Amino acid sequence: MSVTYNFSNKVVLITGGTGALGRTLVKKFIDSGAITISSFLNEKEAEKLKTANPKVEMIELDIGKEEQILKMIPILVERFSTINILVNVVGGYLGGKNITELSGTDWDTMMNLNLKSAFLISKHVIPIMKSGNGGNVVHISSRTGLKSEGYDSAYAASKAALIRFVESAAQEFKEHNININCILPTTIDTDANRKAMPKADFTKWLLTEDLANVVLFLCSPSSGVINGSAIPTYGLS
Ligand SMILES: NC(=O)c1ccc[n+]([C@@H]2O[C@H](COP(=O)([O-])OP(=O)(O)OC[C@H]3O[C@@H](n4cnc5c(N)ncnc54)[C@H](OP(=O)(O)O)[C@@H]3O)[C@@H](O)[C@H]2O)c1
């Protein structure tokens, strides 16, 4: 059974709303009454998301580029008055190489995509929350951020650092009524993962719907006492 939330009048910014988990989050926040904004890079994916969810507001934004964030935030504030909730879904995986095979570019890609992006978007969204009534921020780390099985050092290190980043940020803004947490998914049942691992047992994988339920809870007033946490979302694996 899934709980119904009421996010009416809340402005939610979802980075990476065009991705597998992002799409489910966009739909759920819209169904819960939120004014829902999704960033996109790929125009085709943006069109698909908009067709499936006509109410979503789409913004083209590379969250790895601070100058783009600096331009976009005032536009969003002018249009929607504030940002109450930030769900930072942007991230990516790079595995299958040991550290001698990993290039400096591979390393930087993981750090930029999974860690620096979280820093940059937080740096510019949190002041908006501070000047309002507070807010909720959820980042998507990974169980690999706690324990790596090897061949994913850059990914594991970036997701591990994201957990410490969340802890630190949560301490820094707790007096401003801003809750900052992350979740730690194991493998998510996505088309990309099914293609990459066709022989895996998909029944052990997480459904985006179940993860989205945890994210909505973390963005709701019911989770007010949870701050700076890395929530295990392991399912059956
Ligand atoms: N999939 C898994 O098994 C798994 C497991 C553990 C943790 N996670 C984490 O969960 C999150 C969601 O995973 P997912 O599989 O749903 O991801 P996904 O389908 O690959 O989607 C990634 C999203 O990030 C966007 N994006 C990438 N780089 C960006 C940038 N520089 N600026 C703005 N947007 C950017 C993409 O936009 P475009 O589509 O427009 O390019 C897309 O919307 C990620 O943080 C991932 O690391 C995933």
The ligand as a MOL file (V3000), in Angstrom:
LIG
                    3D

  0  0  0     0  0            999 V3000
M  V30 BEGIN CTAB
M  V30 COUNTS 48 52 0 0 0
M  V30 BEGIN ATOM
M  V30 1 N 20.3370 2.6490 -11.7380 0
M  V30 2 C 20.8120 2.0390 -10.6650 0
M  V30 3 O 20.8580 0.8130 -10.5670 0
M  V30 4 C 21.3000 2.8730 -9.4940 0
M  V30 5 C 21.7670 2.2420 -8.3270 0
M  V30 6 C 22.1890 3.0400 -7.2630 0
M  V30 7 C 22.1490 4.4190 -7.3560 0
M  V30 8 N 21.6930 4.9840 -8.5020 0 CHG=1
M  V30 9 C 21.6290 6.4500 -8.6010 0
M  V30 10 O 20.2740 6.8060 -8.7310 0
M  V30 11 C 20.1760 7.9710 -9.5480 0
M  V30 12 C 19.1920 7.7230 -10.6920 0
M  V30 13 O 19.6270 6.6250 -11.4540 0
M  V30 14 P 18.9270 6.2950 -12.8500 0
M  V30 15 O 19.3490 4.9160 -13.2380 0
M  V30 16 O 17.4910 6.6510 -12.7750 0 CHG=-1
M  V30 17 O 19.6920 7.3360 -13.7940 0
M  V30 18 P 19.4980 7.6180 -15.3550 0
M  V30 19 O 18.3060 6.9000 -15.8910 0
M  V30 20 O 20.8260 7.3640 -16.0030 0
M  V30 21 O 19.2050 9.1790 -15.3790 0
M  V30 22 C 20.2040 10.1230 -15.1360 0
M  V30 23 C 19.5990 11.5010 -15.2960 0
M  V30 24 O 20.6180 12.4590 -15.0580 0
M  V30 25 C 20.5600 13.4460 -16.0820 0
M  V30 26 N 21.8780 14.0400 -16.2000 0
M  V30 27 C 23.0580 13.4200 -16.4180 0
M  V30 28 N 24.0560 14.3240 -16.3790 0
M  V30 29 C 23.5040 15.5300 -16.1170 0
M  V30 30 C 24.0000 16.8540 -15.9560 0
M  V30 31 N 25.2990 17.1270 -16.0300 0
M  V30 32 N 23.1240 17.8620 -15.7250 0
M  V30 33 C 21.7990 17.6180 -15.6530 0
M  V30 34 N 21.2590 16.3890 -15.8010 0
M  V30 35 C 22.1090 15.3640 -16.0290 0
M  V30 36 C 20.0620 12.7190 -17.3220 0
M  V30 37 O 19.4910 13.6910 -18.1930 0
M  V30 38 P 19.2140 13.4060 -19.7560 0
M  V30 39 O 18.3160 12.2100 -19.8490 0
M  V30 40 O 18.5290 14.6430 -20.2470 0
M  V30 41 O 20.5550 13.1600 -20.3500 0
M  V30 42 C 19.0180 11.7930 -16.6770 0
M  V30 43 O 17.8110 12.5020 -16.4830 0
M  V30 44 C 21.5890 8.3180 -9.9780 0
M  V30 45 O 22.1290 9.2730 -9.0970 0
M  V30 46 C 22.3140 6.9950 -9.8250 0
M  V30 47 O 23.7080 7.1570 -9.6230 0
M  V30 48 C 21.2600 4.2660 -9.5680 0
M  V30 END ATOM
M  V30 BEGIN BOND
M  V30 1 1 1 2
M  V30 2 2 2 3
M  V30 3 1 2 4
M  V30 4 1 4 5
M  V30 5 2 4 48
M  V30 6 2 5 6
M  V30 7 1 6 7
M  V30 8 2 7 8
M  V30 9 1 8 9
M  V30 10 1 8 48
M  V30 11 1 9 10
M  V30 12 1 9 46
M  V30 13 1 10 11
M  V30 14 1 11 12
M  V30 15 1 11 44
M  V30 16 1 12 13
M  V30 17 1 13 14
M  V30 18 2 14 15
M  V30 19 1 14 16
M  V30 20 1 14 17
M  V30 21 1 17 18
M  V30 22 2 18 19
M  V30 23 1 18 20
M  V30 24 1 18 21
M  V30 25 1 21 22
M  V30 26 1 22 23
M  V30 27 1 23 24
M  V30 28 1 23 42
M  V30 29 1 24 25
M  V30 30 1 25 26
M  V30 31 1 25 36
M  V30 32 1 26 27
M  V30 33 1 26 35
M  V30 34 2 27 28
M  V30 35 1 28 29
M  V30 36 1 29 30
M  V30 37 2 29 35
M  V30 38 1 30 31
M  V30 39 2 30 32
M  V30 40 1 32 33
M  V30 41 2 33 34
M  V30 42 1 34 35
M  V30 43 1 36 37
M  V30 44 1 36 42
M  V30 45 1 37 38
M  V30 46 2 38 39
M  V30 47 1 38 40
M  V30 48 1 38 41
M  V30 49 1 42 43
M  V30 50 1 44 45
M  V30 51 1 44 46
M  V30 52 1 46 47
M  V30 END BOND
M  V30 END CTAB
M  END
